[in-house]
Amino acid sequence: MDREARLRQALLARGAAWPAPLEWRGAVGSTNDVLKAKARRGTPEWTGVLADTQTGGRGREGRAWASPPGGLYLSVILRPRFERVGLVPLAAGVVVAEVAGEFGVEAQVKWPNDVLVRGRKLAGVLTESSSSSRGVDWVVVGIGVNVAVDQTSLGPLAETATSLHLEADRTPAVEDVAAGVLARLSVWYDALEGRPSQVVDAWRARAVPWWGRPVQVRTTHGVLRGTLRDVDEAGALLVDREEGGVQRVLSGEVTQLRPTGSGSRDT
Ligand code: BTN
């Protein structure tokens, strides 16, 4: 049985008959790029592309995403008809944290959608979208999970990253992780359509507990320092600025600052 067939079987075992094509490739540049091209051509919602490896895997903020064999590299097209599209990345983080939990690994989410275990990165989510006067045409959700990736293949990332292989009692099959991610994504997508505040609550419940702590947020507009307050109902981060007032952040990178010393940083 090939990987696509194994994936569909694992989805069926979860009661999820997948409504669109799922294509499992060997090596691609980036599964997000493959799907963005398809999305522009009108490919239906829930079409997915997976790859064994990526030669040009991309992360948030223009970073590269190391994509050795043994990882899950998955992208899906969504065509949201709801308002709060900014919650899709948060929902995807919750999805991956839940699936890690199925394999006995307790994961947390860090805004907007890093998935961490013991402070090390297990997975990341890259959402890319296109809008027109009609609203959002498509969103490509790209998810990378370190599954059967060991210390050697993590290389220089071994200090800051981890994998299900390193954290779980047994190494899950990539197909099983993929099926879990797809099945839970469709469940949380329904929530986004009808009960978006549930997504925010689920995200908060799994978030690294940095509320009320000093943080630095790097955004395209510069660096902001303050105290982490909350996320709002649209998924934006709320920071009480050092100089006063609340700043709403739509995109950026959060770092926790140590409360003592001269602004030294960690995490
Ligand atoms: C991040 O944390 O910076 C996001 C990483 C997202 C990686 C995934 S792997 C599948 C999809 N294809 C890509 O090129 N990137 C995403």
Residues whose N, C-alpha, C, O or C-beta is under 5 A from the ligand:
A	BS01	BTN	S30 T31 N32 G56 G57 R58 G59 R60 W65 L72 Y73 L74 A123 G124 V125 L126 G142 I143 G144
